Structure formats: structure tokens, C-alpha cells
Amino acid sequence: MSTPTEAERAALASGDGDHAGETVLFEGRRALVPSVSVLLLAILTLGVWLLPRWWHRASKLYRVTTRRIVVETGVLSKRLEQIDLYRIADYTVDRPFLQRVMGTGNLLLKTFDKSTPELHLHDIKTDVVALYEKLRVATEAEKAKRGVRMIDYESRA
């Protein structure tokens, strides 16, 4: 897990701007070796398999804060996508056995965002359950702060 740069910390801590008081909960890239199967493949190919894995890993940066999730995609050309936490409807924590052994996991977020109805955070090198708990608390706080209510209804056929 990488830490925010000094400029990012200053921007988040400063009182001006739209992101005042925003705290980074997680920032990092996909794990280079997310599971035992990838580790075995790397060993069998004498490390050659790690080159495409490294490129794939370098192409995505996840930043989860107390207000939003930012996904930066690309190595040479960059694309930045942001989802505000109050738009998250549901969470799924996925921790397959071979990933749990390596300390990684996946997070699937279902959102009310039109451009990104589902956001997959794959191969996160952190305690995914702890991140989920922090994210859930931050999401509820953002919904309460903005007065967002979710109404669940069933249609009867």
C-alpha cells in the first residue's frame, strides 16, 4: 500500500476546496502476485510471467477516501474515474482461498452511478474486510451528511 504524497495530503487537509477534511482510507495498486497460482506460474516461467503482471499492475491505481473512490487507469495515457461514496448501494467482499493465502482480495461495489454501475477493485493488497468496514462507515456518513435515503421496494407481479 502506498501512502499519499505531500501535495495530496496538503490538499486533503486544507480547508479550501471541495475535498476539505477528506481522509485517504486506502491507496494502492493491484498486487503483483495476488494468488498462489500466479506465484507458481511466475516460478515455472522463471519470472517472465511477472513482466506482463507488472504492466497490468502499473495500469491501475485505486484511491479510497472518506468521500469518494478514484480509479486511475493507464500507464502512458491516463484516465481518471471518480465515484462519490453516497452513490454506493451494495458491497461484495470476495476473498478466494488462493488470494487469502497471499493476503489479497477483491471488492465489488454496486452503485447508482450511470457511467459505472459496478466497480471492481481487484487484487487489493490489504485487509479487504477491514477496508470494507471503513468504507461502509464512510458511505453511511456521506449519505447522512447529504440527506440521501435509499428506498427498497419489491414489485408484485
C-alpha positions as CSV (number, residue, x, y, z in Angstrom):
1,M,0.0,0.0,0.0
2,S,1.5,3.3,-1.0
3,T,1.0,6.5,1.0
4,P,-0.3,9.8,-0.3
5,T,2.2,12.3,-1.5
6,E,2.8,15.5,0.5
7,A,0.9,17.6,-2.1
8,E,-2.1,15.2,-1.8
9,R,-2.1,15.3,2.0
10,A,-1.9,19.1,2.0
11,A,-4.7,19.3,-0.5
12,L,-6.9,16.9,1.6
13,A,-6.1,18.6,4.9
14,S,-6.5,22.2,3.7
15,G,-9.8,23.9,4.5
16,D,-10.4,25.2,1.0
17,G,-11.7,23.2,-2.0
18,D,-14.3,20.6,-2.3
19,H,-12.2,17.9,-0.6
20,A,-11.6,19.6,2.8
21,G,-11.4,17.1,5.6
22,E,-11.2,14.1,3.2
23,T,-9.1,11.3,4.6
24,V,-7.5,8.6,2.5
25,L,-8.6,5.1,3.6
26,F,-6.6,3.1,1.1
27,E,-4.3,4.0,-1.8
28,G,-2.5,1.4,-3.9
29,R,-2.2,-0.7,-7.0
30,R,-3.1,-4.3,-7.6
31,A,-0.9,-6.9,-6.0
32,L,1.9,-8.1,-8.3
33,V,1.4,-11.6,-7.1
34,P,-2.2,-11.8,-5.9
35,S,-2.5,-15.5,-5.5
36,V,-0.6,-18.8,-5.1
37,S,-1.4,-19.7,-8.7
38,V,0.2,-16.6,-10.1
39,L,3.2,-17.3,-7.8
40,L,3.5,-20.8,-9.2
41,L,3.2,-19.5,-12.8
42,A,6.0,-17.0,-12.1
43,I,8.3,-19.7,-10.7
44,L,7.6,-22.1,-13.6
45,T,8.4,-19.4,-16.2
46,L,11.5,-18.2,-14.3
47,G,9.9,-14.9,-13.6
48,V,9.0,-14.0,-17.2
49,W,5.3,-14.1,-16.2
50,L,5.9,-11.2,-13.8
51,L,6.6,-8.7,-16.7
52,P,3.0,-8.7,-18.1
53,R,1.7,-8.8,-14.5
54,W,3.8,-5.7,-13.6
55,W,2.5,-3.8,-16.7
56,H,-1.1,-4.8,-15.7
57,R,-0.5,-3.8,-12.1
58,A,1.0,-0.4,-13.1
59,S,-2.0,0.4,-15.2
60,K,-4.4,0.9,-12.3
61,L,-4.3,2.9,-9.1
62,Y,-7.1,2.8,-6.5
63,R,-7.6,5.7,-4.0
64,V,-10.4,5.2,-1.5
65,T,-11.2,8.2,0.7
66,T,-13.9,9.1,3.2
67,R,-15.8,10.9,0.4
68,R,-15.0,9.1,-2.9
69,I,-13.3,6.4,-4.8
70,V,-10.9,7.4,-7.5
71,V,-9.6,4.9,-10.1
72,E,-6.7,6.0,-12.3
73,T,-6.2,3.8,-15.3
74,G,-3.4,3.6,-17.8
75,V,0.3,3.6,-18.0
76,L,1.1,6.0,-20.8
77,S,-2.3,7.7,-21.3
78,K,-4.2,8.2,-18.1
79,R,-8.0,8.0,-17.4
80,L,-9.4,9.2,-14.0
81,E,-12.8,8.0,-12.8
82,Q,-14.5,9.0,-9.6
83,I,-17.4,7.7,-7.7
84,D,-18.8,9.5,-4.7
85,L,-19.4,7.3,-1.7
86,Y,-23.1,8.3,-1.3
87,R,-23.8,6.6,-4.6
88,I,-22.8,3.2,-3.4
89,A,-25.7,0.8,-2.9
90,D,-24.1,-2.5,-2.1
91,Y,-20.7,-4.2,-1.4
92,T,-19.4,-7.6,-2.0
93,V,-16.1,-8.8,-0.5
94,D,-14.5,-11.6,-2.5
95,R,-11.6,-13.5,-0.9
96,P,-10.8,-16.7,-2.8
97,F,-8.6,-19.2,-0.9
98,L,-5.5,-18.7,-3.1
99,Q,-5.8,-14.9,-2.6
100,R,-6.3,-15.2,1.1
101,V,-3.1,-17.1,1.4
102,M,-1.3,-14.2,-0.3
103,G,-3.2,-11.5,1.8
104,T,-5.1,-10.0,-1.1
105,G,-8.8,-9.8,-2.0
106,N,-11.4,-8.2,-4.3
107,L,-14.2,-5.7,-3.6
108,L,-17.2,-5.3,-5.8
109,L,-19.3,-2.1,-5.4
110,K,-22.7,-1.7,-6.9
111,T,-23.5,2.0,-7.4
112,F,-26.2,4.3,-8.6
113,D,-23.6,6.0,-10.9
114,K,-24.8,5.9,-14.5
115,S,-21.3,5.6,-16.1
116,T,-20.1,2.9,-13.6
117,P,-23.0,0.8,-12.2
118,E,-20.4,-1.8,-10.9
119,L,-16.9,-1.0,-9.7
120,H,-14.5,-3.9,-9.3
121,L,-11.4,-3.4,-7.1
122,H,-9.3,-6.5,-8.0
123,D,-6.3,-8.0,-6.2
124,I,-6.1,-5.4,-3.4
125,K,-3.1,-5.9,-1.2
126,T,-4.7,-5.0,2.1
127,D,-7.1,-6.4,4.6
128,V,-10.2,-6.3,2.4
129,V,-12.6,-6.9,5.2
130,A,-11.2,-4.0,7.3
131,L,-11.3,-1.8,4.2
132,Y,-14.9,-2.8,3.6
133,E,-15.8,-1.9,7.2
134,K,-14.2,1.5,6.9
135,L,-15.8,2.1,3.5
136,R,-19.2,1.1,4.8
137,V,-19.0,3.6,7.8
138,A,-17.7,6.4,5.5
139,T,-20.5,5.7,3.0
140,E,-23.2,5.9,5.7
141,A,-21.7,9.1,7.0
142,E,-21.7,10.6,3.5
143,K,-25.3,9.6,2.9
144,A,-26.3,11.1,6.3
145,K,-24.4,14.3,5.6
146,R,-26.1,14.7,2.2
147,G,-29.5,13.5,3.3
148,V,-29.6,10.6,0.9
149,R,-32.1,7.9,1.6
150,M,-32.4,4.6,-0.2
151,I,-35.9,3.1,-0.5
152,D,-36.1,-0.6,-1.1
153,Y,-39.3,-1.9,-2.7
154,E,-40.4,-5.1,-4.3
155,S,-42.7,-5.2,-7.3
156,R,-45.5,-7.7,-7.2
157,A,-46.3,-9.5,-10.4
